[in-house]
């Protein structure tokens, strides 16, 4: 698919690669926060070479002051406590002007999630994911692949699909933000259920190619 050629923000790739290298077996990964001082320090370092999303242009626009490669997440101060890296990544996702699950599509995501039938909920959410703008789709696909790897080590890190969904439901829908129609943030339990369903069916939604007729 051509949309898979869209670049994933380097800050996400950098953080996810470090987390997978040093934190997959960490107890409570993503649930346990880092030290505020270290999180802010790392955020400032990464922000200098960060990407900001411009919803009006329907793409990620590069704003670069230093090369992200100059931030060494293999260094002892970051690799020894990966919770600082996970906290920065969560903070970055929360601060996106338009969340990965775009405000404009959130009502349809919530409607799909209200399906009580598991199979129909999966199908309808798959359809909604396919409606995301290319940058959002590519980034969500990458991040869900990362979270899928996290859940594969549930026995060691105690992070099940349900636990991950509780952490990232409000974040991927824009935690603490107002919807485009001015309503309050959509119901957190539905947000969690949507992320849970998408992650549970990650392979079917993002990886498996449809059969050719």
Secondary structure, 3 states (H helix, E strand, C coil): CHHHHCCCCHHHHHHHHHHHHHCCCCCCCCCCCCCHHHHHHHHHHHHCCCEEEEHHHCEEEECCCCCHHHCCCCCHHHHCCCHHHHHHHHHHHHCCCCCCCCHHHHHHHHHHHCCCCHHHHHHHHHHHHHCCCHHHHHHHHHHHHHHHHHHCCHHHHCCCHHHHHHHHHHHHCCCCCCCCCCCCCCCHHHHHHHHHHHHHCHHHHHHCCCCCC
